[in-house]
Amino acid sequence: KELTLNGEIHLVVPHGAVETFMLRRHGFDAPAPIMSHYEWPGNLAPFEVQKKTAALLTTNDRAYVLNDLGTGKTRSMLWSYDYLRSNGMAQKMLVVAPLSTLEFTWKREAFNTVPHLKCVVLHGTKAQRLKKLADPEAAIYVINHDGISVILDALLKRTDIDVLGIDELAVYRNPTAGRTKTMIKFAPRMKWAWGMTGRPIPRSPTDVWAQARILTPGNVPKYFARYREELMTRSQHSMFQWFPKPDAVERAFCALQPAVRYVIDDVTELPDLIERNVDVMMGAKQLKVYKALAKD
């Protein structure tokens, strides 16, 4: 529709997810509709930082969340997926995360944040993983980084899984690792793909190359050697030693775009004291003693 305002003709467009996504693709700075047209379900109200993070994710099909620990990255991703799903822009989500966080972080946060969506942890033997993957009621699947290769063939056949969330993206910083090569091939088939990490360059600025190849391959050269030459200088004393150029860190972060980066001090809603119960699985020795005690 056309609207005349102050003598100028404007076009009136619905403030929906699809319209906003298309407008941004064409260069218009349309505000993210999730900020004003979403109920934010769950047991806790979102921080302003979490809202802004979700605004980035729901308006970019490829994005990076580089927020600090404790800023609520997990919930931001879950809310973003729920918003896209409720607007018909996404179907099911696959979350790839460290093994220790599958149950105690992701499944628990999914229950507390989007309780109307069923979350299934794909862990165990290959047969057990495939059985859980076949659950028709599941909306969110959570799997460990190395678990992708175990059921890769089955995942490639699932066209209804079109959202990929990668927790601790920096795990894939080694370009020669098998799981990195697998993810570089797997991620492009997703309609939406987001990566989260608070430490994208734990060792060297070139750590971002493989991470960018997964989500935004157009931001970096096709070959690692070329990228290393752009960011690093070879030592005069050893052909195996490389040192970062003065602007290496800044250029590395340019490869991880679009991105959002907040530190814990940016979360003004945090109380002075936070109490949290954390369940920790028993180790092999503990489990052995526990079973012996129960038996005898």
N, C-alpha and C positions, 0 to 999 in steps of 0.2 A: 504494500500500500504506500501511497505517497502522502507526505505531510509537509505543509508549508509552515516554516518557523522562522520568524524574523526576516521574511522575504526570501528565504532560501528553501528549495525543495529537498526534502529528505525522504529516504526509503525506510519504511518501518518493517522490521523483521522480527519474528518471534524469538524470544531469548531462550532457545532450546539448545540442547547439547549438539545436535547435528548442525544447526545453523551457525553456532559459535565456532565449531571446529572448522567449518568451511570458510567462514569469514576470516579466521586467523590464517588459514592456508593462503588466502588472497591478500594478506598484509594488513587487514583491519584489526586494531587492538580491541577486540570485543571482550568485555569482562566475562570471567568464567561463571556460568550459570549455577554451578554447585555452591557458590558463595551465598546465593539468595534463594535457590529453589531446591533445597535438600533438607531433610529433617534430621540428619546425623543420628542414626539409631545407636543403641548400645547403652551401657551402664554409666558412661562418663561423657560429659560434654567435651567437645574438641578444643584444643588450644588454638590460638590464632595461627601459630606456626603450622599446625596440622592442617588447618583450613587452606592456608596458602600453598602448602605442599600438594594437597589434593587438587587445588586449582590448576597447578602446573600439570599434574598427571592426567587430568581429565580433558585437557586441551592440547595434549601432545601424544601422539601414538608411540613415540620413542622419547624417553626422558630419564634423567639421573636424579636420585635423591642422595645428596652428600651430607645430610644432617648428622649432627653429633649423636652419640649414644644418649638415650633418655629424652629425646625430643618427640618420640611417638611416631617413628617412621612406619612401623607395622600397621598401626591403625589408619594412618593416612592412606596407605595402599589399599587396605580393605574397604574403606569408605569410597575410595575412587572407583574401585571395581564395582561395588554395589550401586553407585550412582549410574555408571555406564550401563550396567545390566538392567537397571530399572527403566532406563530410557531406550532400551532396545539396541544399544550400540555394542554390546558384548554378550557372550553366552556363558562360557565357563572359564575359570582361571586355574592356572598351574603355578604354584609357588615353589621355587627351588631354593632351599635354605640349608644351613649347617645341620648335621644329624641331631645335635644336642638341642636344637630349637624347634624341632618338628611338633612335638607334643606340648611341651611346657611353655612355648612362646606362641607359635602360630595357631595351633588348634585352640588353645585357651583364649587367645586374643580374638579369634574368629567367633567363638562362642559369646564373648563379652561385647563385641563390637557389632557383628551382623548375625545375631542369633537366629534370624529367619533363614539363613543360608547354611546348608549342611557342609561341613568340612571333613575331608577324609585324608588320613595320613597314609601315603603309599610307602610302606616299609615292611621288610621281611623277605621271604623268598620271592623268586620271580613269580611263582604261581599265586602267592598271597597278594603281591602287588597288582597283578592283573585282575584278580578277583575284586579288589577294592576299586580299581580303575573303572570296572564295569558297573559300579553302583549308579543307577539312573537318577537317584535323588541328589547325588552330590553336586555341588556348585563350585566348590573350591577343593583342589587336590594339592597336597603338600608332599614334596619329595626331597631327598637329600641330593647334593651336587653330583655325586657319583652314581646315584640311582637312575639318572636319565638314561644312561647307556644300557642299563639292565632291561628296560622295557621300551627302548627307543622305537622299535618297529610299531608297537601298539600305539604309542603317542603320535607317531606320524600319521596314523590312520584316523585319528580323532579330530575331525574338522570342527567339532563343536567347542573344542578348547582353543580359544582365540586370544586369551590374555595371559601374558607371561610376566611373573614377578620374580626377580632374582635378588635374594637377600645375600649380603656379603659378596657383591659382584667382584671384588678384588681377588677372590679365590681363583678367578680365571685369568690372572695376570701373566701366567706362564704360557706363551704362545705355542710351545711344543707339547704341552700336556694333552693327553687324549681327551679329557673332559672339556678342555677349552675348544679343541677342534670340533667336538660334537656339538657344543653350544653355538659355535659360529654358524654351523649348518642348520641347527634347529630353530634358532630365534627368528630368522627372517620370515618364516612362514606364519608368524603370529600377527594378528591385527594390531594388538597393543603389546608393548614390551617395555618394562621399566626395570632399572637396576638401582640397588641401594647399597651404599657403603659409606662409612664415616672416614675411611682411610684409603682413598683411591690410589695413592702412590706410596705404599709402605717402604719401598726400597729404592726405587729409581723413577724419575719422570716417565721413562719408557714403559712403566707398568700399565699405563693407560691404553697402550696400543691394542692389546687383545680385548680389553673391555669395550673399547670403541668399535672394534671389528664385530663384536656381538650385536650391539645396539645401533650404532650410527657409523657404519663402515665408510660412508662418504666423508667423514671428518678426518680420516687418517689415510696415509698411503696404503696400497695393497700389501706391500711387503715390509716386514719388521726392520730389515737392515736399512731400508731407505728412511724410515722414521727415526731410527737410532742416529743416523747421520745428521738429521735435522735438529735433534735435541741435544746430542752429546758430542764430545770431542775425544778422540782417541789419544791415549797416553803416548808420549814420545819414547817412553822406556819399555812399554809392554803393549803388544798388539791386542791383548785381552783385557786391558783396562780402559774404561771410558769414564769421562767426567761430564757433569751437566753444564750446558752453556748458561750464561747469566739469566736468560729469559725462559729456560727450559720448563720450570714449574708453571709459569703463566700459560705457555703454549700447550702444556699437557692438559691443563684444565679447560682450555679452549676446545679440546677434542671431546670432552665430556659435556656436550651441550645438546639440547637445553637442559639446564640443571637448576636445582634449588639447594642452597647451603645455609643452614642455621646452626648456631652453637647453642649449648644448653642455657647460656645467659640470655638468649633471645626469648626463652619461654618464661614470660612474666607471670603466668598463672600458677606456676609451681609453688606449693606451700613450703614452709621452712623445713618440715620433716615429712618424709614419705616412708611408710611402712609397707613392705611387700613380702609375702610368703613365697618362697621359691622351692619347688619340689626338685630333689636331686636323686637320680637313679642310683641304686646300690652298685658297687663294684663287684668284681668276681669273688673276692675274698669275703666281702660282707654278705653277699648272697649265699655263699656256701655255709657260713656260720648261722645265718638266719634259718636256712632250710634244716640244718642239723638241730637247731634249737626247737624248731617246730615239730620235728620228727621225734626227738627224744624227750 
